[in-house]
């Protein structure tokens, strides 16, 4: 049971493919953020207002375990714990509807209430990253919800992968990123690799989970995700202005 004020609330009804009435909410804060406890699923399932499972383990994907609320569907059998033959497919359909509804709900937030989404992401973004890295079904949608700092953003400000791609030069085929404990720790490596702020838009991933996301997702919108300090990043791929600077320095040394 929760007594705090919900950070986000989603209420919807649907008639197809199942009759559903759902009230979902995101808690004010994320206890997993402090490493104290693992959140357990808590979206209860009802059938015609009769509780049939208070903590269903397979209703939603693991990365949505932070959601709270209730789902009532008259299509569910009252003896769901006995697992009649059709139950598995019904729960999968129910899961798809709820998950996609919630993703679409989040997708609109950066445009309609950017500050609210920023605060939500600060506390619960780790779950979206987990889903992007591990859940192939929703990977593409979740990648659109992720936010990272870029060499073109001020410290503390973030950008989306879609915005990054929209600013890429025509010749650039990869999305470059660097992973480190902080932006300050990453900055020297970014500069030494020739990624000047005006041209490269190199993104900064600063937590361990971010490296896991980058190495498991591989690409976004057909663009390969490539670590800026990877051996595959060749000098001739770097911005022309930076190559000229390196060339002049090399001539002076010799």
C-alpha positions in Angstrom: 0.0 0.0 0.0 1.2 3.5 -0.9 0.4 6.7 0.9 2.5 9.2 -1.1 1.1 11.4 -3.9 1.4 9.7 -7.3 4.0 11.2 -9.6 2.1 10.2 -12.7 -1.3 8.8 -13.2 -2.9 7.0 -16.2 -6.6 6.1 -16.3 -8.0 4.4 -19.4 -10.6 2.0 -20.7 -10.5 -0.3 -23.7 -13.0 -2.6 -25.4 -10.6 -4.5 -27.7 -8.9 -6.9 -27.8 -10.1 -7.2 -24.2 -12.5 -5.2 -22.1 -10.2 -3.3 -19.7 -10.5 -0.6 -17.1 -7.2 0.4 -15.7 -5.9 2.9 -13.1 -2.1 3.0 -13.0 0.3 5.3 -11.2 3.9 6.0 -10.7 4.9 6.5 -7.1 6.6 9.7 -5.9 10.0 8.1 -5.6 11.9 4.9 -6.5 13.1 2.9 -3.5 15.5 0.9 -5.7 17.3 4.1 -6.4 18.9 3.9 -3.0 19.7 0.2 -3.3 17.6 -0.6 -0.2 14.9 -2.9 -1.7 13.8 -4.5 -4.9 10.4 -3.4 -6.1 7.8 -6.2 -6.5 5.0 -6.0 -9.1 1.9 -4.4 -7.6 -0.7 -3.9 -10.4 -3.6 -6.0 -9.0 -5.9 -7.9 -11.4 -9.7 -7.8 -11.0 -12.6 -9.4 -12.8 -15.8 -7.5 -12.5 -14.5 -5.8 -9.3 -13.5 -9.1 -7.7 -9.8 -9.3 -6.8 -8.2 -12.4 -8.4 -4.5 -11.6 -8.0 -3.0 -8.8 -5.9 0.6 -9.2 -7.2 0.6 -11.0 -10.5 4.2 -11.8 -11.5 3.5 -12.2 -15.3 1.0 -9.3 -15.9 3.6 -6.8 -16.9 7.3 -6.9 -18.1 9.9 -7.0 -15.4 11.0 -3.5 -16.2 7.5 -2.1 -15.3 7.7 -3.4 -11.8 7.6 0.2 -10.4 4.0 0.7 -11.6 1.2 0.5 -9.1 -2.6 0.3 -9.6 -5.5 -1.9 -10.6 -6.7 -3.5 -13.8 -10.2 -4.9 -14.1 -11.1 -7.1 -17.1 -14.3 -9.0 -17.4 -12.6 -11.3 -19.9 -10.4 -12.8 -17.2 -11.5 -16.0 -15.5 -12.2 -15.8 -11.7 -10.1 -19.0 -11.2 -7.1 -17.4 -12.8 -4.7 -19.0 -10.2 -5.8 -22.4 -11.5 -4.4 -21.4 -14.9 -7.1 -22.6 -17.3 -5.8 -23.2 -20.9 -6.8 -19.7 -22.2 -5.4 -17.8 -19.3 -1.9 -17.5 -20.6 -2.9 -15.9 -23.9 -5.4 -13.6 -22.1 -2.7 -12.3 -19.8 -0.3 -11.7 -22.7 -2.9 -9.7 -24.5 -3.6 -7.7 -21.4 0.1 -7.1 -20.9 0.5 -5.8 -24.4 -2.4 -3.4 -24.1 -1.3 -2.0 -20.8 2.4 -1.8 -21.7 1.8 0.0 -25.0 -0.7 2.4 -23.4 1.9 3.3 -20.7 4.7 3.8 -23.3 2.5 6.0 -25.4 1.5 8.0 -22.3 5.2 8.5 -21.5 6.1 9.4 -25.1 3.8 12.5 -24.9 5.2 13.8 -21.6 8.4 15.4 -22.9 6.4 17.5 -25.2 3.4 18.4 -23.0 5.0 18.5 -19.6 8.8 18.5 -20.0 9.7 19.3 -16.4 7.5 16.5 -15.2 9.1 14.0 -17.5 12.6 15.2 -16.5 11.8 14.5 -12.8 10.2 11.2 -13.6 13.2 10.1 -15.7 15.6 11.2 -13.0 14.0 8.7 -10.6 12.7 6.0 -12.9 14.7 6.2 -16.1 16.8 3.2 -15.0 13.8 0.9 -15.6 13.4 2.2 -19.1 17.0 1.5 -19.7 16.6 -2.0 -18.4 13.7 -2.6 -20.7 15.6 -1.1 -23.7 18.6 -3.4 -23.1 16.6 -6.6 -22.3 13.2 -6.5 -23.8 13.3 -6.9 -27.6 9.6 -6.4 -27.9 9.6 -2.8 -26.7 13.2 -1.9 -27.3 12.6 0.5 -30.2 9.9 2.4 -28.3 11.9 2.6 -25.1 15.0 3.9 -26.9 12.9 6.9 -27.9 12.2 7.7 -24.2 15.9 7.6 -23.1 17.7 10.8 -22.5 21.5 11.6 -22.3 23.7 14.6 -22.1 25.5 15.6 -25.3 28.4 17.7 -26.2 25.8 20.2 -27.5 23.9 20.4 -24.3 24.7 22.3 -21.2 25.7 20.4 -18.1 22.7 18.8 -16.6 20.6 19.1 -19.7 19.8 16.1 -21.9 18.7 15.2 -25.4 17.0 12.2 -27.1 18.5 9.8 -29.6 15.9 11.2 -32.2 17.2 14.7 -31.6 20.8 13.5 -31.9 20.1 11.8 -35.2 18.3 14.9 -36.6 21.4 17.0 -36.0 23.9 14.5 -37.5 25.9 15.5 -40.6 24.9 13.6 -43.7 28.2 11.8 -43.8 28.0 10.6 -40.2 26.8 7.0 -40.0 27.3 6.3 -36.3 26.0 7.6 -33.0 29.1 8.2 -30.9 29.0 7.9 -27.1 31.3 7.8 -24.2 30.8 6.2 -20.8 32.3 7.3 -17.6 31.4 8.1 -13.9 30.6 11.8 -14.7 30.5 14.3 -17.5 33.7 15.9 -16.1 35.5 12.6 -16.3 34.3 12.0 -19.9 35.2 15.5 -21.3 39.0 15.1 -21.6 38.5 11.8 -23.5 35.9 13.4 -25.8 38.3 16.3 -26.7 41.3 14.1 -27.1 39.4 11.9 -29.6 38.6 15.0 -31.7 34.9 15.4 -30.9 34.5 19.1 -31.0 31.1 20.4 -29.6 30.2 22.2 -32.8 30.4 19.2 -35.0 30.2 15.9 -33.2 27.3 15.8 -30.8 29.0 13.0 -28.9 26.6 11.7 -26.2 27.7 11.1 -22.6 26.5 8.1 -20.7 27.6 8.3 -17.1 26.3 5.2 -15.3 27.1 1.5 -15.4 23.6 0.6 -16.7 24.2 3.0 -19.7 27.1 1.0 -20.9 24.9 -2.1 -20.7 22.3 -0.4 -22.8 24.7 0.8 -25.5 26.3 -2.6 -25.9 23.0 -4.5 -26.0 21.0 -2.2 -28.2 23.6 -1.7 -30.9 21.7 0.8 -33.0 19.0 3.4 -33.2 17.0 4.4 -36.3 19.5 2.4 -38.4 22.5 4.2 -36.9 25.1 2.1 -35.2 25.9 3.0 -31.6 29.7 3.3 -31.4 31.9 4.2 -28.4 33.9 7.2 -29.3 37.0 5.6 -27.8 36.5 2.4 -29.8 39.2 1.2 -32.1 36.8 1.3 -35.0 36.7 5.1 -34.8 39.3 6.2 -37.3 41.0 9.6 -37.6 39.5 10.1 -41.0 36.0 9.8 -39.5 36.6 12.7 -37.2 35.5 16.3 -37.9 37.7 17.9 -40.6 38.5 20.9 -38.5 39.9 18.7 -35.7 42.0 16.7 -38.2 43.6 19.9 -39.4 44.4 20.9 -35.9 46.0 17.5 -35.2 48.0 17.8 -38.4 49.4 21.2 -37.6 50.4 20.0 -34.1 52.1 17.0 -35.6 54.1 19.2 -38.0 55.2 21.5 -35.2 56.5 18.6 -33.2 58.6 17.4 -36.2 
